[in-house]
Amino acid sequence: MTRQRPAPEADPLTRPDMEAILGGRRMRRNRRTDWSRRLVRENTLTVDDLIWPIFLVDGDSVTQAVPSMPGVDRLSVDRAVAAATRAAALRIPAIALFPYTDPDLRDPSGSEAINPDNLVCAATRAIKAAVPEVGIVVDVALDPYTSHGHDGLMVGEEIVNDATVEQLCIQALIQAEAGADVIAPSDMMDGRVGAIRRALDMKGFGHVQIMAYTAKYASAFYGPFRDAVGTAKTLTGDKRTYQMDPANGDEALREAELDVAEGADLLMVKPGMPYLDILWRIKEAFGLPTFAYQVSGEYAMIEAAARNGWIDGERAMMESLTAFKRAGADGILTYFAPRVAEKLSG
């Protein structure tokens, strides 16, 4: 049996040898210190990027927890005013209002949506009176008001487009009259942006902005939101005949092109994190102010994992929002808004 001779030990590389191998470019130099990382940072999240969604409920001095969204509550109008006052103190530019409508007020036609004294209009008036410097974004869709939970009117099993758009225009007008700054149609009916723009202009609300839910996907990430507004148990069927197919990207650009042509001032992608590619494409193609909605399911996943000790919740929160900025978002609707604002303010 031949004994194998051990290989000779290699001479250790000298520092000049390593410099020759690696070359002069050292990417880690810019990451070495905190001050340097801050100096070369490409994207920065600020309070100015935040819109805080707030859920409304009827009553006085009411705070109702949303179990599937830990840390998020439904608020009565007086407490929504207090939240808006907090937003102003934190310098959050805008809030977005979503109602939990009493089941007794819901019907197939969503008639409560066009009641000038409904929860959203009452809250808008009260908030504008107390903190006029905070922008108010209002949702235009029928799903919080219909007994079937859909965003539009139903004839048989079909969501009818044009009749729905007619009612959405009335809804937008009463919200503008209540003092809303931004009308945000989330229904995904064809032609609704142009129709709402014309209705607002004809009635003297040419100053009111439209934030179009341009690419709103038929997503599984909306579940906790539907709990919060009370549609989880009322929804019959699904929304795939009007919300977008999650497999499609080019279609989002066609939707955006139509919304821009119809007069949208601001564009939105919803959900956020699973659709960063769509956000990037829309921003690159059109250059309009473009927003992402970090939806309830995204919030709930981060919050649940953090509460179980599986992730660092604070870091995940900030990282997720920074990702929206990196993908081109001019702003983000997020339930984390007040926590992020406090963190950013030190």
N, C-alpha and C positions, 0 to 999 in steps of 0.2 A: 504494500500500500504506500503510494507516494504521498509524502507530507506536503501540503500546499504552503508555499511561502507567503507570508503576509505582505499585502501591498505596502509600499513605502508611504509614510505619512506625507501629505501635501504640505508645502510651506504655507503658513498663514499669509493671507493677502495683506499687503501694507495699505495704509490710508491712501496714498497716491494711486495704488492699483484700483481701489474701490472707486475713487473719484473718476478714474478713467473709464471704469465699467458703467457707472451710473450716469456719468455726464454732469453738466452743470445745473440742469433744471431740477429743482427740488420743490415740489408742490407743497410740501409740509411746512416750508418756511413761513408761508402766509397764515398757517393755522396754529402756529406755535403759541401765540399769546392771545388773551382775550381782546386787547386793544386792536391787534392786527386783524383778527377775525371780524370785528365790528367795522373796521376801516374798509375792508374789501367785500363786505356783504352785498350781494346783488339785489336782494329783495328784502324789504322791511315791512313788518306788520305794525300798523299804528291804530289808535282809537278811531281815526277818521275812516277806517275801512269797515266799521262795524254797523250792522243794522240788527236790532234786538227784536225778535218776534215775541209777542205777548198774547196769551190766551185770555179771553174775557168770559165772564159768567155773570148772570143776573144776581142782584141782591146788593146788600150794603155790608161793608167790612168783611167780605168773604175772601178767603184764600183756600183753594181746593188743590191738593196735591194731585199730580198726574202720575200714577204708579209706574207706568212704563217709561217715564222720563224723570228719573230721580233728580230732585233739585229744581224742577219746573212746576209752576202752579198755574191754575186758572185764577184770575183776579176779577173782583167786582170793579165797577167803574171808578169808585173812589180810590181803590188800591192800585188800579192801573194809572191813575193820575200820580200817585206816590211813586210808582215805578218810573214814569216818564220824568218826574222831578229828579229821581236818582240818575236817570240817563243823562239829563242836562248837566248835573253836577259832575258826572264822569266824562262829559264832552262827547258822548255817543251821538252821532249826527241824527239818527232816525230810529224809529221803532216801527214795527209792523203788527197790525192788529188782526186777530182771528177769533171768531166768536164760538162759544159753546151755546147753541140755541136750544132752549127748552123743547123737549120732544112734543109737547102740546102745541107748539107754534110751527112745527114742520108739517108741510103738506106736499103733494106731488108737484105743485107748481113753484114751490119755494117762495111763496108770496111774502114771507117775512124779510126777504132780501131787499124788497122795494118799499119797506116801511121806513119812512124818514126818522122814526123814533126807535129803530132797532138798536141792538146793543153796540154795534160798531159805530153808528152815527152818534149815539149818546156819548160814547167814550171819546170819539174824535172831538166833539164840541167841548167836553170837559177838559180834555188835555190841552187843546188849543187855547182855552181861556187861562189855564194855569201856567203852561210852559210853551208859549208860542214859538220859541226858538228851536224846538225839537221837531224834525220832520216826521210826518205821519204817512205811512204806506198802508194802503188798504187793499185787501184781497177782493177781486171781482170774480165770483163764481157762485154757483147755486148749491153746491154740495153741503155746506153747513146748515142749509135751510130746507132741503128737500127730504121727504120721508123715505125716498129710495136711495139717498146718499150719492146721487150722481151730480156732476157739475152742470148738467144741462137738463132741459125739459125732455120728458119721455112721451112718445106716442107708441103704444104697444111696448115692444122690446127695443125700440130704436131711440137713440138720443138725437133729437132733431136740431139741426144746426141754426137755421136762420131765425126761428122763433126764439131760440135761446139767446142769440146775439141781441135781438130786440129787447129782451128783458135785462140783459147785462148792461145795455146802454142806460136804461132807467136806473139800475142799481148804481152805476158809476156817477150819474148825475146827482143822486141824493147824497152820495158820499162826498162829492165835490162841494155841494151846498153846505154840508156839515163842517167843511174845513180841511178835508184831506188834501195833502200835498202831492201824493203820488198814487195813481190808480194802477193796480197791478192785476191784470186779467190772467188768471191761472187755469182757465177752463179748457183751453186748447181747441176752441171752436174756430173754424175757418173764417177769416175776415173780421174778427172781433176787434182787432186793434184799430183798423181804419174806421169802423163804425163808431167806436167809442171816441176816437179823436174828433170825428165830425160832430158828434153829439155834444161833446164838451165845448168845442169851438163855437157852435151855434148858440149855446146858452151862456156865453161869456166866460167860460173857464179855459181860455186858451193858455193860461199860465200853468195849469195843472199838468204835471208830467205823467207819462205812461211808462211803466216798467213792465215790459212784456215777458211773461213766462214763455220764452221763445222755444227752448228745448226742454219740455217737461216730459219725462219718461214714465211709462207704466211700470213703476218700480216697486220692489218688495220692501223698500226702505221707508215707506210712509206709515207703517203700522202704528207707532206710538202717536203720531200726529192725529190719526183718525180716532184714537182713544181720547185725545185731548179735546177734539171738537165734537165728539159724540157720533161719528159716522161709522165706526168700526162694525157695529152690530146692525146698522140700517142699510148698508150698501148691498144692493142686489146685483149679482154678476160682477163684472170687472170693468175697467176703464180703458181697455185696449183698443176700442174703436175710435178713441179721440186722443189719448195720450200716446207718446211715441214708443215704438218698439226698441227695447234696449240694445238690439243688435245693429241699429242703424246709426251711421254718422253723417253721411252725405245729406240725408234728409234734414238734419238739423241746420245745415247751411241754407237749404231751400226755405225752411221755416224762418230763419233769420232774415233772409233776403226779402221775404214778404213783409215781415214785421217792420223792417227799416223803411220799405216803400210805403207802408201804411201810416207811418208817423210815429213809431216808437222812439222814445228818447233814451231808454235804457233797456238792455237785454239781460235775460237771466237764464242760467242753466240749472236744472234741478232733476235729480239730486246733484251733490257736489263731488265728493271724492271719487265715486266710481266713474265719473264723466269728465275728468280733468282734460282728456284729449279733446272733448267737444268744446269745453271752455276755451282752450287754446286756439282751436280752429276758428271759432266764431270771432274771437277777439282779433286774430290775425287777419281774417277776411274782411271785417267791417270797421274795426277801429272805434266803434261806439263804446261808451261806458258799459261794461259787461260785468255781471254779478253772478255769484254762485250761492246756492242755498245749501248750507250744511244741514241736511234734513234730520228729522226726529230719530230715524233709525241710526244714522251716523253718530248723533249725540249719545243715544242710548247705549250703543256698543262701547264707545269710549268710557262713558260713565260707569257702566256695569263692570267692565274689565278693571277699571281703576278701583272700584269699591271692593272687588275681590282680590286686589293686590297683584293682579296679573301684569299690569303695566303701570308706568308712572303717568298718572292722569294729567297732571299739569303740563308735563313735557309733550304728551300726545296731543293735548288740546292745542298748544302753541304750534307744534309741528304741522298738524292738520291744516290750520288756518294759513300758515306760511306757504303750504303747498298750493293753496288757491291763488295766493299772490304770485308765486312763481309761474303758475299756469296762465296768468294774465288777468286775473280778477281785479277789478277796480274796487270792489267791496264784497262783503260776505254777510249773508243773513245767517246768524248763528245764535243758538240758545246759550252759548257760552259768553255772549257779549259783555254782560256786566262783570263777570269774573276776569275776563281778558282785559277789560278796561282798567279794572283795579290793579291788575298785575303790571300792566304797561305804565301806569301812573306811579308805580312804586309803593 
